[in-house]
């Protein structure tokens, strides 16, 4: 009986990763309270991007490429003034990290005439215990 449940679990896991997109392997990110973190998308052909939707617990930002600069719409008030998009790479930067920023982030990358590519990130936020010279210790 337990073996059957294990096989069902593996089947669901395989189906979920295929449904989530071809680049759905989660990436663990570490950030320090008050500092910045950059979510790298590693986009190979930026000219093919139609739009990118970033979500966490709810919508975070929507990016629409432009001629000279990407149009960024911040969709969650807690991120206003703290989000930046690196042009042509469309990587997401969150500045002035807060403890409530920790969690799962998802980027749905929509390319012209292609399936949506989904990238998933787990962000952990750590607080500095103290700083002594060049040695920073973090609370884990």
Secondary structure, DSSP 4 states (H G I P E B T S, - for coil): -HHHHHHHHHHHHHHHHHHH-TT---EEEEEETTS-EEE----S-GGGEEEEEEESSSEEEEEE--SSS-EEEE-SGGGTTTEEEETTTTEEEE-S--GGG-EEEEEEEEETTSPPEEEEEEEEEE-EEEEETTEEEE--
